[in-house]
Amino acid sequence: MSTIGTIIDDNPSRTLAPAAVGSQVALMSIISVATVVAFNLLRPKNKVIYEPKVKYHIGDKSPPRISDSLFGWLQPLYRTKEPELLDKLGLDAVTFLRFTRMMRVLFSCIALLGCAVLIPIDAVYNVKNVSSTKRDVLSMLTIRNVQGSYLFAHVAVSYVISGLVMYFIWHNWTHILRLRQEWFRSPEYLESFYARTLIVTDVPRKYQSDEGIRAIFESVQVPYPTTSVHIGRKVGRLPELIEYHNTAVRELEQVLVTYLRGGRIAKERPTIRIGGFLGMGGVKRDAIDFYTAKLRRTEKAIEDYRQEINTRKAENHGFASMAAVAYAHIVANILRKKHPKGTDIALAPNPKDIIWQNLNKSTAELVRNRLIGFLLLVLVCFFNTIPLFVISILANLSSISAYVGFLSRWSQASPGSFAVVSGVLPPAVSALFGFFLPIIMRWLTQFQGAQTRSSLDRAVVARYFAFLVISQLVIFTLIGVFFIAAEQVISEIGEHASFQQIVNQLQTLPATINQTYVDQASYWLTFFPLRGFLVIFDLAQILNLIWTSFKTRVFGRTPRDIREWTQPPEFQYDIYYSNILFMATVALVFAPLAPLVSFAAAIVFWISSWVYKYQLMFVFITHVETGGRLWNIVVNRLLVSVILMQMLMTLTIGLQYKFRSFMWVTTVPPILFVVIFKIWLDKTFYHNFMYYIPSETELRQAKIHSSRSDDSGHRLEKRFGHPALQSELFTPMLHAKMMPLLADVYKGKIGSDMARLDEYGGQKMEAQVIEGGLRIAGIEQRDLEYDPALYGRDRGELDWDARSVASAAIFGHNRGDSASVYHQKTHHYAGSMAGGRASPAPSAFERYANRTQMNPSNLSAIELSRLGSSVDHLPLLDPGYNPGEVPSQDPRALPRYASPDTMSRPSSRYGSPVVQPPPRFGSPAPLQYPPQAGMQYSPVEGYREAPLHRPYPSRESLTQHSSRDSVSSSNVAGRGGYRGY
């Protein structure tokens, strides 16, 4: 039996032979080239898969055309630059592509540094000082056998690498911040209703009403009032019923298409087993009859359930709209840490981003789910050690072959095949198990209560990254140390050593730890070629093609399948970011130890940057635009990777000197530099990254939306009401050529009718009505694919008020209901309990007057409310009001909003000087609708501009504002005349 020295020297633990690494690199390179060739051949004939965004896009944001030539897709990738990408793809996609570009350039520099500096030093040292029997081609290029002063070349390079990472992060942070501030100022964002809406969570029970939400804002004296408020409504099990119904529709459609595939009735009717397990037991039923009856019962249950919505209680969350986007950001920034009345107030997410079932959960449910989710996550981590052991065994085949008979015979009889298997299997098994981990992580995170998909993405990136680092690096290394200890014990037992000799031999274990994790570099050299192949394989989408072809020929595809299949798929930012971050962490950790790993990573990052650029330009879409919100999350993890690299360097130097000297201290300063750099980043960039910081000019010119326009259209409850209150039920759809066969499928009389399909934008289609009233719509061949115009409407952000008005009919307009969403006329006032107005300060009337004078037809688009109509006969200013005085406070009055005018005058309150409007603002000449007789009107003031407000007052100013007697019972807030929609 081999001695322990022979095992360690000739077959290092967990080290793959250079032949194994070479075979993996060669195999993956050949397969990758073949995949690229297949992609070039398949792309021109399968554009619905490889170029769906050419047909399906929003407005004029179509990608550039690609020629059908073999490499015609490369030219648009090279010519399309970031400004055009920003316009067509959005900031989330541009942020991701900038991150991939940063990775490829950063690791190109790191690889060049390591290969040009460290590899020659390590190779020279090994040639001069290490016996040829104790080294191989790969170990010569690492720090494994290097000792003495040569080690500090690696320490110096680690300093340079840390500096490079911090420089690239700073450089790209400045660009991302500029792009995000431009996104905040873009018309698409400024005209989006959700951008000027605030979400209020953890609302106490006594404030769970529209009046309660309004009272919460009144209590904190924010500088800008709300234009409308809405408390969430409990919908009970309605979302589950709708999902249950729609799933049943899909099942019925699939059963019918399979039964009538090819326009012919199959010999046997499809059946389903009810109550069985794995095809055993249960009762066999006719599948068509079963799903048809299921649909009838579900539709009746949903109809009955919706009749009870008015009696449902309020939820513990609500929403409040502001008059302008800038106002919403200022108020959210002021209240971000205040928790008025125990609530949390923040900028509202896009309604399409909200995970409604989590938003509606109580605090007790969230606490319980988080605890259960944490325990399940620990369980997943525990069971993940099983595949890690499998991977370790496969990666260690060359070492354990000395103890396993058939492996020893295999390695001697066919060293070539043994090397191929040793190089290919470990990363392949790792990738197989890694495929399911993100899915599990995402499910667990959603189960724990993530309220938006964007926050879910951020949590998945953080947790999946930590999971990969802990399991694939830390635990993987510990398993390697375990293998070394096991080898030593087995070797000593084979040599009939005493127990004391075995214990003494284990005392040398720390000396071999350094070699253990350095030897892992060989495994990671087989990992990166596989990752590169998977990136290219993702480009080819061969599995998607195979599955679609198989399903079409074997089961048939329903019209709904075809419609959904033709739409561009969503890009999974969380998974792609996590994989890139993990590769970057591995490459950074081994950069000063084994520079070839960073070189392999640089190649993969170059491939990834071009492949992902193509996919985001032509294939994938962003589910909901968040303005690059994931950027700071991934940058923070990248800095953590730098710290891990330095900690491993500290361990390496300490083990080389056995921690008997303080040489390891030389590796500590970069860790401190990174921590200081992170603190500086937060103070410099984070605040401006999170909030829109308007200038004084932007505040004056802000587009102001009136309380009347928000209330009269019920915009807030339409947009932020639960989707279950608005969503239409699926209507079963079938290919038109199969419709005549329904008479042979169903018994009884079948009638004809028209069915309104929400899937087709409310368009009515010919349908057949079977017994029981179930409608099945027939879809012609020309209508199977998703309509590009309808896709643009559904993905668009600015036309929500023109559709989905079902919630207005569902909501009860019962004024006696404390949770009613019906806005009474008194709700136009901010202090409905104290008499204050809720409308924001009016926008510039001059703009309205100029537009209407130039084009009178604009009156229908921009409506100026007549001040004498409805409740607006109230005076804008109290007859005794003196602009130069601060009105005395009525101690009986409840807190309410101060006048925007009075807030903009005293410079001591918000640190803003008095800004006199230009004389043209005071001219009453262009007024189209002068005030009625008897109303107080100042010819100097006219119709006011938006109030000028310093968005970030000092702490002292805020204290003065909260305690100043600045409110009275007088009505000092004017209604905005401009209906800026």
N, C-alpha and C positions, 0 to 999 in steps of 0.2 A: 504493500500500500504506500502511496505517495506520502512523503513527510509534509508537515505544515509549511515548511519553507518552500518546497517544490510547488505546493498548491498556490501559495501567494505569489511566487515569482513567475511561474509558468502559466498559471490560470488564475489571474486576479479575480477576486470575488466581484460578481456583477459586471465584469468587463466582457464586452463582446470583442471577439477577435477582429483585427482590421479587415480580414476577408469578409466577415459578416456585415460590417459597416459598409464596405465597398459594394457588396451585393445588394444591400438595401438601397443605396443611392442609385446604383445602375438600374435596378428594377423599377423604382419609382420614377426615374427620369424617362425610361422607355414608355411606361404606361401613361405618364403625363403628356408626352409628345403625341402618343396615339389618341389620347382624349381630345387634345387640341385639334387634331386633324378631323376627328369625328364631329366636333363642334362646328368646324368650318364647312363640313359637308351637309350637316343637318340644318344649320341655321337658315339658309335661304328658303327651304321648303316647310319650315315650321315656325313662322314668324309669330304666331299666336303664343308660342312658348318663349322664344328668344327675343322678341321685340314687341311685347304687348303694349308698351307705352306709346309706340308710334300711333296706334289707333285710339287708345284710351288715355286721355290726358285732360287737364283742366284748362279751358280757354285756349290761349295761344302758346301754352307751355309744352309744346310737343318737342321731343328730342330731335336731333338732326337726322336726316335720312341716311341710311346705310346702303351702299351698293351690294349687289349679290355676289360680288367677286369673292375669291377665297379669303383674302385678308382685308376685305372692305370695311370691316368693323374697327380696324385699328386707327384709321385716319381721324374719325370723329373723336376718338378718345384723346388723341394727341392735340387736336386743335381746340377742343372745348376747354375754356379756362374757367376759373372760379367765379367771376362775375356772372357769366351765363349760367353756370351750374346753380348759383344762388337763386337766380330768377326762376329756373325751371324745376329744380329739385327741392328747394327749401333749405333752411339753415341746418336742420338736423342732418341731412345727407351731406351737406358741405362740411359740417363739423367732423363727421365721421371720415370723410375723404381727406380732410386736412390732417386728422390724426394718423391715418395710414401713411400719408406722405411724410409726416414728421418721423414716424417709425422707420421708414425705409432710409431716409437721409441720416437720421441719428445712428442707426446700427450700421450703416455703410461707413460712417466715420469711426465708430467703435471697432468694427471689423478691420478697417485699414490700420488703425492704431495698434490693435493686438497682433495682427499678422506681420506688420512691419517692424514692431519693436519686441514683443514678447516671444514670438515663435523663434526668431533667430537666437535670442538669448537662451531660451530653454533648450533648443537643439544643440547649441555649442556646449552648454553645460553637460548635457547627457552624453555627448560624444566624448568629452574629456574626462568625466568623473563617474559615469555609470557603466557597468559591465553590459555587454551586448546581450547576455542571457537574462538580464533583469529589465530590459526595455523592449518596446516595440515601436512601430512607426507612429502610433497615436500617442503613446505615453511620452515620447520625446518632445511632443508639441504642447505639453501641459506642464503645470507646476508640480506634478506628482513627485518627482525625484530631486527637485531643485532644493538646495540648501544654502545657508550662508548669506552673504551680501547680495547674491543674485535675487533673493526674494524681494528686495526693496524696489526692484524694477516693476514688479507686479503691484506693489503698494502705490508707487508713483502713478502708474497707469490707472489705478482705481480712483485716484484724485482727479485725474483728467476726465475720466468717464463721468464721475459725479458732476463735474463742472459742465461737461457737454450736455448732460440731461437737463440741468437747471437752465442753461442758456436756451436750449430748444423749447423748453416749457415756457419760459418768459417770453421769448419771441412770438410763439404761437398764441399765448394768452392775450397779448396786445391785439393781435389780429382778430381773435375770436370775440374779444370784448367790443371791438369796433363793429364787427358784423352783427353782434347781438343788439347793440344800441341802434344800428341802422334798421334792424328787424323791428324793434319797438316803434320806430318812426315810419315804417312802411305803411302804405295805404291798406294793405291786406290786414295788418294787425290793428291799426287805428279804427278801421271800420267794422271790426268784429265785435259783436255784442258781448261775448264772454270776456274780452279784454278790459272792459270797464265794469266788470261785475266782481263782487266780493263774496266769498263763501264763509258762512258762520257755522262752526261745528261745536259740539258739546253744549248745546243750548239747554239751560235749565228748564224744568217742566213749566214753571210759571211764565216763562217767556216764549213758549212754543206756540206762537201765533204771529200773524203779520204785524199786529200792534206791538208784540213783544220784541220782534227783530228791530222795529223802528225805535223802540225805547232803549234798546242796547246801544244803538248808535248815538242817540241823544245824550246818553249818560256820559259819553267820553269826550264830548265837545270837539269832534273832528272839524277841520276847517271847511269841509265841503259836505253838503247834505246828500242823501240818497234820492234817487228819482222814483224808485219803486222797490218793494221788498216782497219776499215770497218765502213762506215756511214750507218745508218738505211735508209731503203727505204720505201716510202709511198706505201701502198698496197690498199688504198681506201677501198671499200666495199667488197673486195675479201674474207676476213674471214667470213663476214656475209653471203655471197653467199654460201660458202662451208658449213657452219653450217646449213643454210637453206636446202641445198641439202641433207646433211646427215640425217637431221631430217625427210625429206620426204622419204628417203630410209627406215628408221625405221618404219615410218607409213605404207608404202606400204607393208613391210615385215609382220607387225602385221596383216594387213587386209587380206593378202593372207593366212597366217597361220590359222587365225580364220575361213576363208571361206573354207579351205581345211583340216581342223582339222580331224585327224583320217584317212587320206587318202581317204576321201569322200567329194564330193562337197555338200555344204549346200544347202538347198532348196531355199533360197533367197540370192541374191547378196547383199553384204554390201553396205550401203548408208551413205552419209555424208550430213549435212545441212550447206550450205554456206550462210553467212550473217545473220543468226538467232541469237537469244539471249535466253539462257537457254532452248534450244529445241523448241523455238517458232519462227515462221516467217522464212524468208530466202527461199532458193531454195534447194531442195533435189536433190543430184547428186549421180551417181554411184561412190563409194569410190575407187574401183580399177582403173577405167578409170581416175578419177580425179588425184590420186597420180601419175599414170603413165605419164600423160600429164605434171604434175608439174615437174617431174624428167627430162623429155626431155627439157623443157624450161630452167630449172636451169643449166643443163649441157651445153647447148648452151651459156647461159649467162656467165658462168664461163670460157668457152673456149675463148670467145671473150674478156672477161675482162683481162685474162692472157696475151693476145697478146699486151696489152697496158702497161704492167708493166715497160717496158724500158723507157717510157716517164714520169714516175712518178717522183716527186720531192723527195729530200732527207728529212729525218726526223731530229728532233732536238736531236737525241741521236746517239752515235756511240760506237765502241768497239776497243780495242787495245790489242794485245797479246804481252806478254813479253817472253824473252828467257827461264826463269825459274820461278818456283812458288815463290821462295824466292825473286826474283827481283820484281815480281808483288806486293807482300806484302810490301816491302820496299818503292816502289814508291807510293802505295796507302796510306801508313802511312805518308809519307812526304807531300802529296798533300791533305790530308783529310780536311784541313781548308783553303786552299789557293785560291780555285776557280779561276784557270787560265782562262783568257779571259771570265770570267763570268760563267764558267762551273763548274760542280761538278764531281769529278773523284773518283771512289771507286772500290773495288773489284767487279768483275762481278758475278752475281748469276748464278746458274745452269740454262741453257736455259729452262729446264723443269719447273723451278720455276717461270719464268717470266709470268706476266699477260700482254700479248702483247697489248691488246686494251687500257690499261692504259698507257703503256710505250709510245705509239704513240700519246697520247693526248697532245695538246698544253697547255701552261701555263694558258691561259685564260679559257680553258675548265676545267682544274683542279681546278682553283679558283672558278669557278661557281659551279662545282659539290661538292666541299667541303662545300660551303655555303648552298646549297640545302640539302646536306646530314646532316649537323648540324641541320638545321631546322626540318628535318624529325626525327632526333634522339630526339630532344626536344619534338616533337609531340608524339613519341612512349613513352617517359617517362611520358608525361601527361596522355595518355590513359591507361598507366599501373597502374595508381591509381585506376581504376575501379576494376580489379581483386584483388588489394590489399584490397579494401573495402570489397569485397566478402569474402576474406580469413579472414579478421578481424571479420566480422559478424559471420562466421562459428566458428572461434576460440573463440568467445565471447558468444556462445549460452547459456552457464550457467548463464551469467550475464543478458542477455536481455530476458531470459525466464520469468523474473519477470514482464515484460511489454508486452509480447506477449502471448495472451491467449492460443493458441494451443500448443506452446512450453512449457508453464507451465503445461498444462494438460498432455502432453507427458512425461515430466521429472518426474511427479508424478506417472503416470500409469506404465511406463516402464523405470525405471532409468538405467537399463543395456543397452538397445538399444540406449538410449539417450547418454550415455557415449561413446559407440562405435562410433556413428556418430560424436560426438564432437571431438573425437580423430583422426578419420580416414579422414574425409572430408577436413579439412584445409590444411594439407600437400599434399593431393592428388590434390586438385585444384591448389595449388602452383606449383606442379610438372607439371601439364598439361599446365599451362600458361608458365612455364619456358622452355618447350620443344621448343617453337617457338622463344623465345628471341634470342638464339645464331644464328639461321638462319637469323633473321632480322638484327642482329648486323653484321654478316659477309657480307650480301648483301650491307648494308649501307657503310661499310668500303671499300669494293671493288668499290662501286659507287663513293666514294670520291677520289679514285685515287691510291690505293695501287698498287705498281708496281710488287711485287712478292708475291707469296703465303706465303712465310715465314714471310715477313713483315705484310701480312694480318693476319696471326696467332698471331703475337705479338700485333698488334693493337686490335684484337678481345679480347685477354686475358686482355689487359689493360682496354678496354671500358666495356666489359661485367662484369668484376670484379667490376669496379666502379659503374656500373649500379645496380648490385645486392646489393652492400653495401648500396648505397644511398636509393634504393627502399625498399629492404627487411629488412634493419636494421633501417635507419634513419626515412624514411617516415612511416614505419610500427610502430615505436615507437610513432611518432607524432599522428598517427591515434588512438593509444591506449590512449594517453593523451586526444584526442578529445572525446573518449568514456567516459572517467572519467568525463570530464566537462559536457557532455550531461547527464550523470547519475545524477550528482549533481543538475543540473537545473531541470530535470524532477522530482526528488525527492522533491525539495523545492516547485515546483509548486503544486505537489500533496498534500503537507502539507499546502497549501494556504499561503506561505510565501510572504512577500512584496518584491518589486524589490530591495530595499536596502539590505534586508537580503540575497537575491540571490547573489548580487555583493559581499557582505562580505564573503559569503561562498566560492566564487571562489578565494578569496585571499589565501585560504589554499591549492590551487591547486599545487604549487611548492612542498609542503611537500609530496604529493602523487606521484610525478614523479618518485622518486626513486623506489617505490613499482611497478610502471607501468612497467619499463623495466626489473626489476627483475622477475616480474610475467611472462614475456615472456619466461623465461627459460622453463616453462612447455610446451609451444608450440614447442620450439626447441627440446624438448625431444620426441615429436612425429614426428618431421622432420627427425631426424637421422635414426630411424628404417626404414622409407620409403626409404631414400637414400641407406641404406644397401641392401634393397630388390631390388632396381633398378639396383644396381651393379651386383647382382646375376642374375637378369632377363636379363641383358645385356650379361652375360656369356651363358645363355641357348639359346638365339636368337630364342625364340619361335615364335615371330611375323614374323621373316624372313622365318621360316619354313612354317607357316600358309599361308603367302602371296604367296610364291613360289608354294605351292600345289594348292592354289586357282587359281592362274593365269594359271597354267599348265592345270588344268581340265576344266576351264571355257573358257579361251581365247586361250590357247596354247602358247607355247614359241617358238620364232624364233631362228634360229641358232645363231644369234648375241646375243640374250638374254642369251642363254646357255653359250656361250663363256665368256661373261662378268660376268655372275653369278658364274662361276667356278674359276675366279681369286680371289686372296685374296683382301679384301677391304682395303681401306686406313684408318689409325687411325687418328681421329680428335683430335690432340693434344690441339688445342685451347679450345675446349669445355671441354675436360677432365681436363685440367689444371685449367680452370675457376671454374668448379664445386668443385674441391678439394680445391682451394684457398678460395672459399666462405665458405665451411665447416670449413676450418681452421680458418677463420676470426670469424665466429660465436662461435667456440669452444674457441678461445683465448679471445674474448670479455667477455664471460661468465665464463671463467675459475676461476677467483678470486671471482666471485659473486655466481655462482651456479656450483660447481665442477662436478655434475653429467653430465652436458652437455659435458664437455671435456672427461669424461669417455665414453659416447655414441659415441663421435667423434673418439676416439681411436679404438673402436671396428670396426667402419666403415672403418677406414684407414687400419686396419689389413686385413679385407676382401678385400678391394680394391687392396691392394698391390699384393695379390696372384692372384686375378682374372685378373688384368691387365697384370701381368707377363705371365699368360697362353695365353691371347689374343695376346700379342705382339710376343710370341714365336711361336704360332701355327695358328693364324687367321689373324691378321692385319699386314699391311706393312706401311712403311714410304713413303709418296709421294716423297719427295726429301730430301736427307740427308743434314742437315745444321750444323752438329757438335754440337748439344746441344745448339743452339743459344737462345732458350727460357729460359735458366736457369736464367740468370740475371734478366729477366723480372719477373719471378714468385718469385724470392727471394726478389726483391724490394717490391712486393705486400705483401709478408709475413711480412716484416719489417713495412709496413704501418699498418698491422693488429695489430702489437704489440703497435704501437702508439695509435691506436683506443682503445685498451684495457686500456692503461694507462689514456687516456682522460676520459673514462667512470669511471675509478676509481677516478679520480680527481672530477668528477661531483658527484659521490656517497658520497665521504667524505665531499665535500662542502655542499651538501644538508642535510646531517646528522647534520652538525654543522651550517646550514643555512648561510654559508659563513661569519659568525660573527667572526671567528678566522682564523688563517693561517695554520690550520692543513692540508688543502688540498695541501699545498706546498710540503708536504712530498711525494706526488705522482708524482711530476714533474721531478725529476732527471732522472728516466729511459727514459723519452722522449728525453732528451738531450743526454744520452748515446747512444740511438739508432741512432740519427742523426749523431753523431760523428763516430759511427761504420760504418754507410753507406758511409760517406765520405772516411773513411780509406779503405773500401772495393773497392771503385772505384779507388783509387790511387794504391792499391796493386794488384788487380786482373784484372780490366777491360781491360786495354791496352793489356796485355798478352793474355787475352781471345779473343780479337778481331783479333789479328794479329799473324801470324807466325813469331817468332823471331829466325832467324837462327844464329847459331854460326859461327865463322870464318872458322872452319873446314867444316861446312855444306855449306858455300858459295863456298869454293874451290871445293868441291866435288859435287856441284849442277849439276843436269842433264840439259844440255844446249840444247835448240832447235834452229835450225838455221832459219834465215829469209827465206832461199830458200825452206826449207821443208814446212813452213807455207804458203808461197805465192803460190808455185807451186800446192799445193793441194787445194787451196782456202778454207783452214780449217776454217778460221774465219767466212766467210760469210755462209759456210755450217752450222756451229754450231750456229751462232747467227743471221742468217737471219730469217725473219719472217716465222713461221711455215706454213703459208698459201701458201708460195712459194714452199714448199716441200711436203706438205701433199697430199696424194692420196684421191680421192673421193671414198666414199663407193660404193661398188657394191652390188646390192640387192642379198640376199642369201635366199635359201629355202631348206627345207628338201628334200633329194634326192627322197624319196618315193612319194613326192608330184609333182615332175617335170612332169611326164606324164600327169597330169591333167591340165597343163597350156594351152594345145590345146583347152580345153573346156572353159577356162577362157578368153582367148584373141581371137579375131577374126583375120582372115588373116593367112598368112603363117608364120610358126615358124621354124627358122633355128637352126643349132647346131654350136657351136664354143667353143673356150677356153677363159676363162676370167682370167686375172691376178688379184689375190686378195692380196692387201697389208696386209689385216688382217691375211693372212697365210704366211707372209714373202715373198710375190711376187710369191707364187706358183700358177700355172695355174690349174684351175678346169674346168670341163665340164659345159657348160652353154647353155642356149637356148636364141636365139635372137628373140625377138618379133618384130612386125612391128614398124618401127621407129628407130631401132638399139639398143634398150634397152636390155642389157644382164642381165639375172638372173641365178646365179650360183647355182648348186645343191650340197649340202653338205651331205656326207655320215654320217651315225650314228657314225662311229668310229672317225670322224673328228670334232664332235660337240664341245667337250671340248677343252679348250685352250691347245695348245702344250707346254709342260713344257720347251722344248729347246727354242722355240720361245719366251716364257715368259722371260727366262733368258737373251736372246738377247735384248729384248725390255727394260728390267730393268737395264741391264748392263750399265756401264759408260765409258768403255774403247774402244768401237768399233764403235763409231759414224762416224768416217771417212770412214768406209767401207760401209755405206749405206746412203740413203737420199741424192743423188747427183743431184736431180732434180733442185735444186736452181742454180747450175752452168749453166744449160742449159737455165733457165729462165732469169737469169741476163744478161743484155746486155753488151757486151764487146766493148762498144763504147768509144773510148778514148776521144772523144770530150765532153762526158757527164761529167759534173762537179761532179756528184754524182756516177760515175761509180765505180763498185766494182772490175773492172778488174785491176789487178796490173801490171803496166808496169815494165820493167826491171830496170828503174831508181828508182823504189820504193824500191829496195834493199838498198837504201842509206837513212840514217836518214835525212840528210839535202839535200833533193832533190833540194831545191832552193839554197843551198849553197855548195853542193858538198860532204857532209858528208855521211858516210855509215850508213845504218839502221840495219845491222846485229849485233847481240850481240857479245860480246867478246867470242872467241872460247873456247870450253871446253877442257878438258885435252886430248891431242892427245895421250899421253902415254897409256890411257885406250883403245883407239881405236886400237893402234898398237899392244898392248898385245893380245887383243881379236882376231885380224885378224891373228896374228902369230900362235896362238894356234889353231884356227879354221878358215881357209880361207873362209868357207861358210858363215861366219858372215858378209862378205862384202856386201851381198845383204840386210841384216837387218840394218846394220849401214853404211851409205854411206858417204864417205869423198869426198867432192866436189873437183874436179880438179881446182886448182887455175888459170889455164890458159884458162878455158872455158868461153864462154859467155862474160860478162862484167868484169870478174874477172882478166883480164890482167892488170888491174890497180895495181900499187904497193901498198903493205900493208903499207909501210912507205915512207914518202917523202925522196928522196935521200939526202937532206940536213938536215934531222932530227937528232938531237942530244938528246939522252934520258936524258941527264943531264940538258937540257935547257927547259925553258917554252917558246914555240913559241909565237912570237908577234902576236897580234890580228889585223886582217884587219878590219878597221872601216867600210868598206862597206859590210862586210860579215854579214849575218843574224845569229841570235843565233842558235846554233846547239849543238849536244852532243859532249862532250869532250871524248877523248880516255879513255877507261876503264883502260889502263895501267897508263896513267898520273894521273888518279884519285886515283889509289891505291898507288902511290909512296909517295906523300907528306903527312906526318903524320899530319901536321897541318890542313889539309883540312877536313878530316873526323875523325880525332882522331885515326887513325889506323896506327900502326908502319909499317915500310917497312918489308914485309915478303919475304924472299928469297926462291925461290923454290928449292927443292932438286936437286942435280946435275944431277939426271937421267932425269929431265925435259929438260935439255939443250942438251941432246945427240940427234944428228940428225940421228943416225944410223938406228933406226927402221922405218924411214919414208917410207911409201908405195908409196906415190905420191910426190916426191920432187918438189919444185918450178921450174918453167921453167927458162930457161936461161935468164939472164938480169933482173930478179926480185930481189929486195932487200930482203935479208934473213939473219937474225942474228943467227949464230950457237949457240950463248949463249941462245937466247930466245926461239928458236924453235917454237913450237905451244903452245900458252899461255894457262894457266889454266883460269878458271873463275876469274874475277877481285875480289880482296879482298876488302871488303867494310864494314865499320862499319855501321850497319843499322840505327842507331839513333844518328846523329851528334848533337853537341851542336848548340844553336841558333847562336853563333858567327861563328861557322864553316859554317853553311848554308849561313850566310851573306857574308862570304869571298868567298864561292863557287859561289854565284850568281853574285858577282862583280869582280871576278878575271879574268884577261885576259888569259883564259885557252883554248881558241879555236882559230883556225886558218883555213886558207883555205886548209891546208894539210889534206890528208886522213890518219887518224891515227887509224882507227878502223878496225880490221880484221874480216873476215867472219868466222863464226863457222863451222868447218868441220864436227862436229858430228851431225848427224841427229837424235837427241835423241827423238824418238817417242815411 
